Amino acid sequence: MLLCRSSCNKKPHITFILNPRRADNAKTKLNMKTAPKPLPLLLCSLLAGLVLNSCRNPVDPTDNFRFLQGEMIPNTEFFISGKLMFSSINATPKVSTDGHWMAYRRFDDVPHDSTGIYLMDLTTRQKQLLMQDVSARSHDWSPDGEWIVFNMGQRIFKIRQNGRGLTQLTFPTSFPEINTTSLYDGSEFFPTWSPDGTEIAYLYSVDFRTGKGGIYRMKADGSQRSFSEHKFVFTARQPSWHPSGECILGIRGFSATSTTTSFPVFNLKSNQTERVLNAVEGQDNQYAQYSPDGSRILFWNTQGIWVMNNDGSNLKRILPTYLSRPNETIVEGEQVGLVVKPASWHPDGKHIVFDQLRVTRIERTPPGMIGRGTFVNGYVSIRKLNVDDAINLMSGKTEF
């Protein structure tokens, strides 16, 4: 379902295109049965066809927004149909190390068979569904670009870039110190490949009866089927390997008394936390990751997308999370505009890729009703942005 803008001098409308090729074939057959058209009528028909084609691949209406002047990856926009929970809209785009492929998550309300992890060939711009599952997420590329590791449900899997070789890497775990039947035996999330491709670090979500939660390492070949064979690293979550393979960056904090999260750096050679980076005070800082050369750290919080040096210095905001324009629609006292989601590094180390939501409608379930939450409609687009250019654009800005 696509939203077409008024190149026809009409109000925006919604167009359903079930099968563009079939529609084009039908038009060809129809034209063959009709008599030849006069030249003026033929020119008008050609013009109408160009307008229709432009509507099939609409330009995101936020292209001219000042803070989003990075290079846009074409043809990655899709219209969100139906109602989606705001927290579920997160494409988390990641580009392979050779810059040829981009993996991202598509979460649609209906139909669920279009939900899962997609691949996009950045040369041909063709998309394909790699893993169809509503719970498939948190994907990461292997250094050689041959594999993608991801979450599905509470477990970690990997699959080849060509869609073959699906392999389960983590399994339900039982602990001898628990004598009763365990309904919750821990979960594994946020898998990430080591720079040499031989290991995968991940978060083991703690079983409160064992206290075994934290970041673990396992062999990437899937040979360690038992949790007891995995190596505990340190207490943190959302691991990110330093390109040298000597350190792992994690996230720690967030409690009932404090919302601030910090980034501990664990040295694998000395087997200890060598320093803790404080990031933004008072914020739940998330999705921290080293740049391809290890000199910078990228992360996200509710204030926006940030970058800093690997020692925590030179903290800069690249983009604010919530963007708005003076003439945006007001819904329930709030300005409907743009929302920037978490980002990842492009392999060139100069750019980031991120997904952005343009909110066109907000709806909240009334208090006291079942399923209370916030639902939105809008555009999701995936964008590429030069980090230093973004810092220069943001320099001196105090309001957004």
N, C-alpha and C positions, 0 to 999 in steps of 0.2 A: 504494500500500500504506500503510495508516494504522494507527497504534497506538492502540487504544481503551482508555481507563481504566475503572476498575471502578465506574461509576455503577450497574451491575447487581449490585454486591457480589460480583464475580468477579475472578479474577486478570487482569492485562492480557493481551490477545490481539491477534493480527494479523488484520486483515480486508482481503480483496482486493475492491475495487469497480471492476469493469471499465467499467461504464457505468451510473451512477446513474439516468439518465432511463429507460433501458431496463428497469432493475430495477423502478422505480416503475410503469411502464406494465404490466409483468407482474403486479404486485400488484393493480392496478386491475382487470385482466381476471379475476383469480382471485376477487376479492371479489364481482364481478358474478355469478359462477356459484354462490356459496354462499348458503345460507339466511340470513335476518336473525338477528343474534345478540342474546341477552338483554343488557339494559343493563349489568350488572356485567362480563360478558365483553367488551362493546364498550369499556367504560372501560379494562379491562386491555389491550385491543389498542391503544387510543390511547396509553396510557402506554408500552407497548413500542415503539411507533413513535417517540415522542419520544426515548426512550433510544437507539434506533438512529440517529436523525438527529444526536443529540449526539455519537455515536461517529464519524459521518462527518466531522465538523469538530472534531477533538479539541482541547481546550485544552492548550497546551504546559505540561508539568508543571513548568516553571521560572517560571511567572507570579508566584509568590509570593516569588521570590528577592529579597533585600533590595537588592542593588546593581543590579537591573534593573527599577526602578520607573518607567521612562519609559513613555510611551504606546506601546502595541503596535500595529503595523499588522496588522489582522485578516486571517485567511485566507491568510497567506503561508507557513505551515509546510507542509512535506512530509516524509514519512518516507523516509530513504535506504535503498534496498533493495540487498542484496548487499554486496560489499566495495569500499570506495573508499580510494584513497590519501589520507592525511590532508592532504597539501599541496595536493590538488586541490579540496578543499572550500572554495570562496571565492566567494560570490555577488556580492560588490562592488556592493551596491545603490546606485543614484544616482537622485535625484528631479529631474525637469525643472524649469526655472526658474519655470514657472507653478504648480508644486506639484500638477499634475494627474496626471502619469505617473511611474511608477518603473520603471527598467530594472534588471535583475539577471541574473546568470548561474546557470543550473542545470546541474549536472554529475552525471549519473547513470551508473552502471556499465552497467546494462541497462534499457531499450533505449537505444541511442545516438541514436535518432531523436527522443528527448525532451530531448536535450542541446543547449544553445545559449543565446542571449540572449532573455529574456522581457520583456514589458511588462505592467505592472499598472495598470489604471485605478483610481486611489485614491478615486474617487467611487463607482463601481459595484463595485469590488473584483474585476473580471473580469481574467483573465490570458490572454495570447496569446503564442505563440511567434513572435518577430520574425525571428530568424536561426538556423536549425538547422545547427549545425556544432560538432563536438567541440572545435575550436580557437578558436571565437569567444569573445573576452574583452576586457578593458581598454576598456570602452565609456565614452563621454562624450557629454553632450547639447550640441547647439548652443545658443547664447543664446536663439534664438527658439523652441526646442523642436521644430523641424521635422525635424531630422536627428540621427542618432546615428552617431558615428565609433567604430570598433572595430578590434581586431586579428583577423585570421583567418589562421592559420599565421604566416608571417614578414612578412606584408604588412598594410597599412592600407586599410580600406574605409570607406565611409559608406553609410547607407541612411535613407530617410525613415521618419518615425514610423509611417506607414501601411503600411510594408513594401515600398514601391516605390522605384525609382531607385537600386538597388544600384550603387555606383561604386567601382572600384579606384583608390586614390590613390597608392600606391607600387608599384614594380616592381623586378625583379632589376637589379642595376647592374654594369656592367663598367668597369674602370679601365684606361686605356692603359698605365699603369706596370706592370701585371701581364701578362706575356707568355704565361704558361701558362693553360690552362683553369682557371677558378675553380670549385671545388665549393662554396665558401662565399663569397658576395659581400655579406655583411652582411644585417642584418634590421632591421625597424622595429617599435618597440613604444611603448606608453603614449601614444597620441595624445590631445591635449587642445585644445579650441577656444579661440581668442582671445576676449576679452570682446566685441569688435565683430563676431565671426563671420566675419571675412574670411580668417583664417589658422588653421592647425593646427600646434602644436608637437609634436615627437615625439622619441623616442630612436632614433638610428641606432647599432645595435650594431656595434662596431668590427670591421672586417676587419684582422687583425693585420699584414697586409702593407702596408696603406695608412695606418693610424693615423687614419682619418677619423671615428672614433666620437665621439658626443656628442649634444647637443640641437640639432635643426634646425627650421626653419620652412618651411612650404609654403603655397601658396594653397589655401583650402578648396574652391574650385570645381572642383578636379581638373585645371586647365589645365596644370600643370607636371608633365609625365609623366617628365621626366628628372631624375635626382638632382642633376645639375650646376646645375639651376635653383633648387634649394632653398638657403636661407641658413643657414650654420652660426652658432649662437648662442654656445655655450660648452661646455666639457667637463663634463658631468654627465648625470644620467638622471632619469626620472620627472618631467617638467616640470609646473609649475602656474603659470598666469598670475595676476598680481595683477589685481584688478578694474579698475584704471585702465588696464591694458594696457601700462604703462611698464616693468614688471619681470617676470622669470620666475624662479620658485623651482625649484631642482633638488636632487639628492642626489648626494653625492660621498663616496668613502671605501670602506671594506671591502677589505682586502687580506690576504695571507698572514700579515702581522705585526700587523694591527690590525682589530678588528671594529667600531670606531666609525665611524659615518657622520655627516656634517654636511650642512647645508643652505646652499649658496651662493645668493646673490641677485644676479642679473645685471640691470643697468640697460640697457634697450634704447636709451635716448637717449644716454647717455655711452659705450655700447658697452664696458662693463667690469663686473667683479664688484665691487659696492659694499660687500658685507659677507658674512660667513659665520656662520651660526647653528649653535651646537654641539649643541643638543638634549640627549640623554641619553648620558653618557659610557659607553663600553664596550658600546654596543648598536648593532645594525644597524637604524637608524631608517629607516622606509620610508613610502611613500604620503603624503608631506607635501603639504598643499594649503591655500591661502588660504581664509578665510571669505568669504562673499558681500560683506561690506563691507571686506575686507582687513585688519581689525584683529587677527585671530588666525590661527594656523596649527595645523592638526590633523595628527597623524601616529600611526603604529603601530610598535611593536616587540614583541619576545617578552615584555616585561613588561606590555604593555597598550596602551590607547588614551590618547593624551596631547593636551593643548592648551596653547599658550603664546601670548604676545603676538607681533606681527609682528617685534619687535626681539629676540626670544629670551627676554624676561623673563617672570616669573610662570608658570613651568612647572608644570603640574598634570596628574596622572593622573586620567582620567575613570573608567576601568574597568581592573581587572587582566585580563591575558589569560586566566589559568587561575583559575576559580572552583570552589569545592567546598563541600559541606555535610558535617557530621559523620557522617551516616549513609549517605553514598554508598558504592557497592560498591568493593571493593579488587580490582584486576586486576593480576597480576604485580607486586605491591608498590606499585602506583600507584593513587591515588584517581581514580575515574571521575566526572567532573563536567561543568563547562561550559567551553567554549573560546570566547573572543571574537576575531573576525576583524577585518580593517581596516574603517574607517568612511569616510563622506563627509558633507559638510555638507548639511543641508536648506536649501532656498533662503530660509527665514525667518531664517537666521543664528543661531538660538537652539538648534536641535536638530541632532543627527547621526542618520544611519541606518547600521546595521551588521548583519552577520549573525553569529549565535551558534550554535555546535554544542553540543548536549547529548550527550555520549558515553555510550553504553550498553554498548558492548563494544569491547575492544581486542584485536587479534591481531597478532602479529609473526611474520614468516617466520623460521624457525630459521637461525642463521648457517651459511654455506656453501651455502645453497640458492639457485637462480636466482630472481630477482625479490624479493630481500630488501627488506623495507620494513615500514611500520606501516600497518595497516588498521583502520578503525573502523566502527561502526554508530551511528546515533543520529538525533536531530532536528536539522534546520536551521530556524531561524526568523529573520525579519528584523524588527528593532526600531527604534523611534524614541525618542531619549532627549534630555532637556533638559540642555544642557551645564552650566549653572550649578547646577542641582539635583544633577547627578552629582558635581560638585566638592564641594558641601556634604556629600553622603553619604560621599564618600571622605575628607573632612577628618578627620585624626587617626587614620585607620586604618593600622595597621602590619602586620596579618596578614589574609589573605583566604582 
